[in-house]
Amino acid sequence: MNQERKIEIEEVEAAVKPPKARVESDFERKRDYLAGFLAKKPEEPAPSEAGGDLYEAVITALKEIYDPEIPVNIYDLGLIYGVEISPENHAKVTMTLTTPHCPVAESMPGEIELRVGSVPGVGHAEVELVWDPPWDPQKMSDEAKLELGML
C-alpha cells in the first residue's frame, strides 16, 4: 500500500515571456487618459456656500461670541444648527440655547444678528431660535470638550 510518488524535475535556463494582451478597438484612448482629469483644478465654492469666503467669515464671527456661563464660543459649543446665505447675501442662522431658561435667551439672538450683520458682504442677518432638537453636550466640538475637560 505504500506507493512512492516521483516528481519529475525539468531544468530550464529562462522562462518564455507571454505575449502582451492587445485590444483591438475603434476607440482611440490617449496614453494617459487621466491627464485632463488630474490637471483640472477643483472648483472654488461660491462665497455663500460652505467653504466660501462669506460663509467662513460668518462662522468666524460666530466663533467670537462666547457663552457667558461656559468659556467656549457658541459655534464650538454646538448651539449653531445651521448657517444659510441667500443669493442676495442675507444670512440666516438657526440656533438653540443650552436650556430655554438660559439667562441670555433674550439677548443672545440679538447679539448674533448684530455680529453676523456686521460681517462685510452680509446684507441682512436673521436668527431663528429653535428648541428641537434640544441641545446636549454631544453637539460640542472636540475642541470645546477638551477645553471643558470632557475628553
C-alpha positions as CSV (number, residue, x, y, z in Angstrom):
1,M,0.0,0.0,0.0
2,N,2.9,2.2,0.3
3,Q,3.3,3.8,-3.1
4,E,6.1,6.1,-3.8
5,R,5.4,9.2,-5.9
6,K,8.0,10.6,-8.1
7,I,8.2,14.2,-9.1
8,E,9.8,14.9,-12.3
9,I,12.0,18.0,-12.4
10,E,12.9,19.8,-15.6
11,E,15.6,22.4,-15.5
12,V,15.3,25.4,-17.8
13,E,17.6,28.4,-18.3
14,A,14.8,31.0,-18.8
15,A,11.0,31.1,-19.0
16,V,9.4,32.4,-22.1
17,K,7.6,35.7,-21.5
18,P,3.9,35.5,-22.5
19,P,2.8,38.0,-25.3
20,K,1.2,41.2,-24.1
21,A,-2.5,41.5,-24.5
22,R,-3.7,43.7,-27.3
23,V,-7.2,45.0,-27.5
24,E,-8.5,45.7,-31.0
25,S,-11.0,48.5,-30.9
26,D,-12.1,51.5,-32.9
27,F,-12.0,53.6,-29.7
28,E,-8.8,55.6,-29.5
29,R,-7.6,56.3,-26.0
30,K,-4.9,58.7,-25.1
31,R,-2.0,57.1,-23.4
32,D,-2.6,58.9,-20.1
33,Y,-6.4,59.2,-20.1
34,L,-6.4,60.7,-16.6
35,A,-4.1,63.6,-17.5
36,G,-7.0,66.0,-18.1
37,F,-8.9,64.9,-15.0
38,L,-5.8,65.3,-12.8
39,A,-4.8,68.6,-14.2
40,K,-8.3,70.1,-13.7
41,K,-8.3,72.5,-10.7
42,P,-11.1,72.0,-8.2
43,E,-13.9,74.5,-8.4
44,E,-13.9,77.1,-5.8
45,P,-17.1,77.1,-3.7
46,A,-19.5,80.0,-4.1
47,P,-18.9,82.7,-1.4
48,S,-22.3,81.8,0.1
49,E,-21.7,78.0,0.3
50,A,-19.8,76.1,3.0
51,G,-16.1,76.7,2.4
52,G,-16.8,80.0,0.6
53,D,-15.4,83.3,1.8
54,L,-18.6,84.9,3.0
55,Y,-19.8,81.7,4.7
56,E,-16.5,81.2,6.5
57,A,-16.5,84.9,7.6
58,V,-19.9,84.3,9.2
59,I,-18.6,81.2,11.0
60,T,-15.6,83.2,12.2
61,A,-17.9,85.9,13.6
62,L,-20.0,83.2,15.4
63,K,-16.8,81.8,16.9
64,E,-16.1,85.2,18.5
65,I,-19.3,85.0,20.6
66,Y,-18.9,83.2,23.9
67,D,-21.5,81.7,26.2
68,P,-21.4,83.8,29.4
69,E,-21.6,80.8,31.7
70,I,-19.3,78.4,29.8
71,P,-15.8,79.6,28.5
72,V,-16.4,78.2,25.0
73,N,-17.7,80.0,21.8
74,I,-21.3,79.3,20.8
75,Y,-20.2,77.6,17.5
76,D,-17.9,75.0,19.1
77,L,-20.5,74.6,21.9
78,G,-22.9,73.3,19.3
79,L,-25.5,76.0,19.7
80,I,-25.4,76.8,16.0
81,Y,-27.5,74.3,14.0
82,G,-27.2,75.9,10.6
83,V,-26.0,78.9,8.6
84,E,-27.6,79.7,5.3
85,I,-26.5,82.5,2.9
86,S,-29.1,83.6,0.3
87,P,-28.1,84.6,-3.2
88,E,-28.7,88.2,-2.1
89,N,-26.1,87.6,0.7
90,H,-28.6,87.6,3.5
91,A,-27.6,85.3,6.4
92,K,-29.9,83.1,8.4
93,V,-28.6,81.5,11.5
94,T,-30.5,78.6,13.1
95,M,-29.5,78.1,16.7
96,T,-30.6,76.9,20.1
97,L,-29.6,77.6,23.7
98,T,-28.4,75.1,26.3
99,T,-31.7,75.5,28.1
100,P,-34.9,77.5,27.5
101,H,-34.3,79.2,30.9
102,C,-30.8,80.4,29.8
103,P,-30.2,83.9,31.2
104,V,-29.2,85.1,27.8
105,A,-32.2,83.8,26.0
106,E,-33.4,87.3,25.2
107,S,-30.1,89.0,24.4
108,M,-28.1,86.2,22.6
109,P,-30.1,86.2,19.4
110,G,-29.8,90.0,19.1
111,E,-26.1,89.9,19.6
112,I,-25.7,87.2,17.0
113,E,-27.8,89.3,14.5
114,L,-25.5,92.3,15.1
115,R,-22.3,90.3,14.8
116,V,-23.3,88.4,11.7
117,G,-24.9,91.5,10.2
118,S,-21.6,93.4,10.6
119,V,-19.6,90.8,8.5
120,P,-18.5,92.6,5.3
121,G,-20.7,91.4,2.4
122,V,-23.7,90.3,4.5
123,G,-26.8,92.3,3.6
124,H,-29.1,91.3,6.4
125,A,-28.8,88.8,9.3
126,E,-31.7,86.8,10.8
127,V,-31.6,84.4,13.8
128,E,-34.1,81.6,14.2
129,L,-34.1,80.2,17.8
130,V,-35.3,76.6,17.8
131,W,-35.7,74.1,20.7
132,D,-36.0,70.9,18.6
133,P,-33.7,69.0,18.6
134,P,-32.7,70.0,22.1
135,W,-29.1,70.8,22.8
136,D,-27.0,68.2,24.6
137,P,-23.2,68.0,25.3
138,Q,-22.7,65.6,22.4
139,K,-23.2,68.5,20.0
140,M,-20.0,70.2,21.2
141,S,-16.9,70.1,19.0
142,D,-13.9,68.1,20.2
143,E,-12.1,71.4,20.9
144,A,-14.9,72.5,23.2
145,K,-14.9,69.2,25.0
146,L,-11.2,69.4,25.5
147,E,-11.5,73.0,26.9
148,L,-14.1,71.8,29.4
149,G,-12.1,68.7,30.4
150,M,-14.6,66.3,28.9
151,L,-12.0,64.5,26.7
